[in-house]
Amino acid sequence: MRGLSLHMPVAATKNKARGSQGQFPLTQNVTVVEGGTANLTCRVDQNDNTSLQWSNPAQQTLYFDDKKALRDNRIELVRASWHELSISVSDVSLSDEGQYTCSLFTMPVKTSKAFLTVLGVPEKPQITGFTSPVMEGERMQLTCKTSGSKPAADIRWFKNDKEVKDVKYLKEEDANRKTFTVSSTLDFLADRNDDGAVVSCRVDHESLNSTPQIAMQVLEIHYTPLVKIISSNSWPEEGQSIILTCESKGKPVPEPVLWTKDGGELPDPERMVVNGRVLSISFLNKTDNGTYRCEAKNPIGRNSTEYVLIVHDPNALAGQTGPDHALIGGIVAVVVFVTLCSIILLGRYLARHKGTYLTNEAKGAEDAPDADTAIINAEGSQVNAEEKKEYFI
């Protein structure tokens, strides 16, 4: 980044004196990276052969017109005329920062200020706190640190190009009281999914001209095996074959897997063949039913998984393909029986209520000439009421 000079135009300080309108110096602020070159320019639109002068923050004269006043090999004349005085300061240091003055020697003297800002370039960052390998579940604290920035640099963390937000940030002033040392800590638990991940610390600063400085670290996480059994046959039948594949993933790489059946060795080595992680069983029969276990281990630990094998009878399966006619017939018989019983009970209920009905003729109410006779007939009819009843069976 040496040799970079950033010029940012600002409103120049304008001083106007009576009787000399338009005769005043114009300057602009300058920002430069430490070690670069700063160009200071003072212009006058209208000048009647009046001298121009540049002086530093300590009010030491640098150039008076085209004459060098300060013995500093870093300061050179760029252009000198009645309308312009331009000088350059090479290999700029932090101590060169400050307010420079351009003077136009009229009566009275007119001046314009230009502030020189020097940016401190941050050092290349370094990541500390990493040990390799890291066991899964252990806490990791990675610290990224850079010094010499002015103003203080910004640090960002990334994991596989995805930014990590939850980090700690610390800013400290350096001994020179001009630059800063900044650090950031990334704190997380090691996970198997982080194995092989690239963790990067990125330092952003205006002096880097949009090209950040980056430090990277590849994570190495050790973890116990993860085991899974894959079957080649979802509905194994007698006489068929089946292949069980034991997939195991761990770091370090797991040792050859161990196959067992119902907690013991495989009972029929001639039909049950193990080739690496694959168990092949030929000519299946009912005796092969059981629980098959695959176990994998590495220096971190061991893990296992099980597969329950059920060998099906192809003949029994074919007999169950048609509908169960006996079951259907039983259901129909029950429905018919319930219907008939309901009809019989309803008929008996209607017949019973019709037999106990007393007619108006039994009471003699309709044949009575008057109310008194009707009452007498009704009382007399109660004696023979049982004779008037009709019975139905």
C-alpha positions in Angstrom: 0.0 0.0 0.0 3.1 2.3 -0.1 2.8 5.3 -2.4 -1.0 5.6 -2.1 -2.3 9.1 -1.7 -6.0 9.9 -1.2 -7.2 13.5 -2.0 -10.6 14.5 -0.7 -11.7 18.0 -1.8 -13.2 20.2 0.8 -14.4 23.8 0.9 -11.2 25.8 1.0 -10.7 28.5 3.6 -11.3 31.8 1.9 -10.0 35.1 3.2 -11.0 38.3 1.3 -9.4 41.6 2.0 -10.9 45.0 1.0 -9.4 46.3 -2.1 -8.0 42.9 -3.3 -11.2 41.0 -4.1 -10.5 37.6 -5.8 -7.0 37.5 -4.5 -7.0 34.6 -2.0 -5.4 31.1 -1.7 -7.4 27.9 -2.2 -6.3 24.6 -0.7 -7.8 21.1 0.0 -7.5 18.5 2.7 -5.4 15.4 1.9 -5.5 11.9 3.2 -2.6 9.6 2.6 -1.6 6.1 3.8 1.5 5.9 6.0 4.5 5.5 3.8 2.8 7.1 0.8 3.2 10.5 -0.8 1.1 13.5 0.0 0.6 16.3 -2.6 -0.2 19.7 -1.2 -1.5 22.3 -3.7 -2.3 26.0 -3.2 -3.9 28.0 -6.0 -4.7 31.7 -6.5 -7.2 32.7 -9.2 -6.0 36.3 -9.4 -2.5 37.2 -8.3 -0.6 40.4 -8.9 2.8 38.8 -8.5 2.4 38.2 -4.8 4.5 35.4 -3.2 3.1 32.1 -2.0 4.4 30.0 0.9 3.8 26.5 2.4 4.4 25.8 6.2 4.0 22.7 8.3 2.0 22.2 11.5 5.0 23.4 13.5 4.9 26.7 11.4 8.2 25.9 9.8 8.4 27.2 6.2 8.7 24.4 3.7 8.7 26.4 0.4 8.7 30.1 -0.3 7.7 30.4 -3.9 10.2 28.0 -5.6 12.8 28.3 -2.9 13.1 25.4 -0.4 13.3 26.5 3.2 13.4 23.3 5.2 16.1 20.7 4.7 14.0 17.6 4.4 14.8 15.3 1.4 11.2 14.0 1.5 9.8 17.4 0.5 10.0 18.3 -3.2 8.7 21.1 -5.3 6.1 20.0 -7.9 5.0 23.4 -9.4 5.7 27.0 -8.7 4.0 30.0 -10.4 2.2 33.2 -9.6 -1.1 31.2 -9.5 0.0 27.9 -7.9 2.5 26.5 -5.4 2.5 22.7 -5.2 4.8 20.5 -3.1 5.0 16.7 -2.3 5.9 14.9 0.9 7.1 11.4 0.3 7.4 8.5 2.8 4.8 10.1 5.0 4.8 9.1 8.6 2.2 9.5 11.4 4.1 12.4 12.8 3.5 14.3 9.5 -0.2 14.5 10.3 -1.6 17.9 11.0 -2.6 21.3 9.6 -0.5 22.8 6.8 -0.8 26.5 5.9 -0.6 28.2 2.5 0.1 32.0 2.8 -0.5 34.7 0.2 1.7 37.7 1.1 -0.8 40.5 0.4 -1.5 43.3 2.8 -2.7 41.8 5.0 -1.5 38.3 4.5 -4.2 35.8 3.5 -4.0 32.1 4.5 -5.7 28.8 3.8 -5.5 25.6 5.8 -5.1 22.1 4.5 -5.3 19.2 7.0 -3.1 16.2 6.2 -4.5 12.9 7.5 -2.2 9.9 7.7 -3.8 6.5 7.8 -2.0 3.8 9.8 -2.0 0.5 7.9 -3.1 -2.5 10.1 -0.6 -5.4 10.3 -1.5 -8.8 8.8 -3.8 -10.5 11.2 -2.9 -13.7 13.1 -5.2 -16.3 14.6 -4.2 -17.8 17.9 -5.7 -20.3 20.3 -6.1 -23.2 17.8 -5.0 -26.7 18.6 -5.2 -29.6 16.3 -7.0 -31.9 16.4 -10.0 -30.9 18.6 -12.4 -33.4 20.1 -16.1 -33.0 19.4 -17.8 -31.2 22.2 -14.7 -29.3 23.3 -14.9 -25.5 23.5 -12.8 -23.6 21.0 -11.6 -20.0 21.5 -9.9 -18.4 18.4 -8.5 -14.9 18.7 -7.7 -12.7 15.7 -5.4 -9.7 16.4 -3.9 -6.9 14.3 -1.9 -3.8 15.3 -0.9 -0.4 13.8 -4.2 0.7 12.4 -5.4 4.3 12.4 -8.2 4.7 12.9 -9.0 1.4 14.6 -9.6 -1.5 12.1 -12.7 -3.6 11.9 -12.5 -7.4 12.3 -15.0 -9.9 11.0 -15.2 -13.7 11.3 -16.3 -16.1 8.7 -16.9 -19.9 8.6 -16.9 -21.3 5.1 -17.7 -17.8 3.7 -20.6 -17.4 6.1 -20.2 -14.5 8.5 -20.3 -15.3 12.3 -21.9 -12.4 14.2 -21.7 -13.4 17.9 -18.1 -12.5 18.6 -16.2 -10.3 21.1 -14.3 -7.2 20.0 -11.5 -5.3 21.9 -9.7 -2.0 20.9 -6.6 -0.8 22.6 -4.4 2.3 22.0 -0.8 1.5 21.1 2.2 3.0 22.9 2.6 5.7 20.3 -0.9 7.0 21.2 -1.7 7.3 17.5 -2.5 3.8 16.3 -4.6 0.9 17.7 -4.4 -2.8 18.3 -7.7 -4.6 17.8 -8.6 -8.2 18.6 -11.7 -10.3 18.3 -12.5 -13.7 19.8 -14.6 -16.4 18.3 -16.1 -18.8 20.9 -17.9 -22.1 20.0 -18.2 -25.8 20.7 -16.5 -28.2 18.3 -19.0 -30.1 16.2 -18.4 -32.9 13.6 -20.0 -30.8 11.0 -17.2 -28.3 11.4 -14.5 -30.8 10.5 -12.7 -29.4 7.4 -14.4 -26.0 7.7 -12.3 -22.9 6.9 -12.4 -20.3 9.6 -11.2 -16.9 8.4 -10.5 -13.6 10.2 -11.0 -10.6 7.9 -9.5 -7.1 8.7 -11.2 -4.2 6.9 -9.7 -0.7 6.9 -9.9 2.4 4.7 -6.1 2.3 4.1 -6.4 -1.2 2.4 -8.2 0.3 -0.6 -11.1 -2.3 -0.5 -8.7 -5.2 -0.3 -9.0 -6.7 3.2 -6.3 -8.7 5.0 -7.3 -12.2 5.8 -6.0 -15.0 8.0 -7.4 -18.5 7.7 -7.5 -21.7 9.8 -8.8 -25.1 8.7 -10.6 -26.9 11.5 -9.8 -30.6 12.3 -12.5 -32.2 14.5 -12.2 -35.8 15.8 -15.5 -37.6 16.6 -16.9 -41.1 17.2 -18.3 -43.1 14.3 -21.8 -42.5 13.0 -23.3 -45.9 11.9 -26.2 -46.8 9.6 -27.3 -50.1 8.0 -28.8 -50.1 4.5 -30.7 -53.2 3.2 -30.9 -54.3 -0.4 -34.3 -56.0 0.1 -37.3 -54.3 1.7 -39.4 -57.5 1.7 -37.0 -60.5 2.0 -38.6 -64.0 1.3 -37.5 -67.5 1.8 -35.0 -68.6 -0.9 -33.9 -65.0 -1.7 -30.7 -63.2 -0.8 -30.2 -60.0 1.1 -27.2 -57.6 1.4 -26.8 -55.5 4.5 -24.3 -52.6 4.1 -22.9 -50.9 7.3 -22.0 -47.3 6.6 -19.8 -45.7 9.2 -18.3 -42.2 9.2 -15.9 -41.0 11.8 -12.6 -39.3 12.3 -10.1 -40.9 12.5 -11.6 -43.3 10.0 -13.3 -46.2 11.8 -11.7 -49.7 11.8 -13.4 -52.6 10.0 -16.9 -53.1 11.3 -18.0 -56.1 13.4 -21.2 -58.0 12.5 -23.2 -60.0 15.1 -26.6 -61.7 15.2 -28.7 -61.7 18.4 -25.7 -60.8 20.4 -23.5 -63.6 19.2 -21.4 -64.6 16.2 -23.0 -65.2 12.8 -24.4 -68.8 13.0 -23.9 -69.9 9.4 -20.7 -68.6 7.9 -21.2 -70.4 4.7 -24.4 -68.5 3.8 -23.5 -65.4 5.8 -20.5 -63.8 4.2 -18.8 -60.6 5.5 -16.8 -58.6 3.0 -15.5 -55.4 4.7 -18.6 -53.5 5.7 -21.0 -55.7 3.7 -22.9 -58.7 5.1 -24.4 -61.0 2.4 -27.0 -63.7 3.3 -28.0 -66.2 0.6 -30.9 -68.7 0.5 -32.9 -67.0 3.3 -35.0 -69.1 5.6 -36.9 -68.7 8.9 -33.9 -69.4 11.0 -32.3 -66.2 9.7 -34.9 -64.1 11.5 -33.3 -62.0 14.2 -31.5 -58.8 15.1 -28.2 -58.1 13.2 -25.9 -55.5 14.8 -23.1 -53.6 13.1 -20.5 -52.0 15.3 -17.7 -49.5 14.3 -15.0 -47.9 16.4 -12.1 -45.6 16.2 -9.6 -44.2 18.8 -12.3 -41.7 20.0 -15.0 -44.3 20.7 -17.4 -46.8 19.3 -21.0 -46.8 18.0 -23.4 -49.4 16.7 -26.9 -49.8 15.1 -29.3 -52.7 14.5 -31.4 -54.2 11.8 -34.3 -56.6 12.4 -34.5 -59.3 9.7 -37.9 -61.0 9.1 -38.0 -63.6 6.4 -41.5 -64.0 4.8 -43.1 -67.1 3.5 -44.1 -66.4 -0.2 -46.9 -69.0 -0.1 -48.5 -67.5 2.9 -48.4 -64.2 1.3 -50.1 -65.5 -1.8 -53.0 -67.0 0.2 -53.7 -63.7 1.7 -54.0 -61.8 -1.5 -57.8 -62.6 -2.1 -60.8 -61.4 0.1 -61.7 -63.3 3.3 -65.1 -64.8 2.2 -65.8 -66.4 5.5 -65.5 -63.1 7.3 -67.8 -61.4 4.9 -70.4 -64.1 5.2 -70.3 -63.9 9.0 -70.9 -60.2 8.9 -73.9 -60.5 6.5 -75.5 -63.2 8.8 -75.3 -61.0 11.8 -76.9 -58.1 10.0 -79.8 -60.3 8.8 -80.4 -61.8 12.3 -80.5 -58.4 13.9 -83.0 -57.1 11.3 -85.4 -60.1 11.8 -85.3 -59.7 15.6 -86.2 -56.0 15.3 -89.2 -56.8 13.1 -90.6 -59.4 15.5 -90.2 -57.2 18.5 -92.0 -54.3 16.8 -95.0 -56.6 15.8 -95.5 -57.9 19.3 -95.4 -54.3 20.7 -98.1 -53.1 18.3 -100.4 -56.2 18.9 -100.2 -55.8 22.7 -101.4 -52.2 22.7 -104.3 -52.9 20.3 -105.7 -55.8 22.6 -106.0 -53.6 25.7 -108.0 -50.8 24.0 -111.5 -50.2 25.6 -114.1 -49.2 23.1 -116.7 -46.5 23.6 -119.5 -49.1 23.3 -118.1 -50.8 26.5 -118.5 -47.7 28.5 -122.1 -47.0 27.1 -121.4 -43.3 26.6 -122.7 -43.1 23.1 -126.2 -44.8 23.8 -127.1 -42.8 26.9 -130.0 -40.3 26.4 -128.6 -37.9 29.0 -125.6 -37.3 31.2 -127.0 -39.1 34.3 -127.8 -42.2 32.3 -124.3 -42.2 30.8 -122.7 -42.1 34.2 -124.9 -45.1 35.5 -124.1 -47.1 32.3 -120.4 -46.3 32.8 -120.4 -47.5 36.4 -122.3 -50.7 35.4 -120.0 -51.3 32.5 -116.9 -51.3 34.8 -118.2 -54.6 36.3 -118.2 -56.3 32.9 -115.2 -54.4 31.6 -113.2 -57.5 31.5 -115.8 -59.1 29.3 -115.6 -56.2 26.8 -111.8 -56.5 26.3 -110.5 -58.1 23.2 -107.4 -60.2 23.4 -105.0 -61.0 20.7 -102.1 -63.3 20.9 
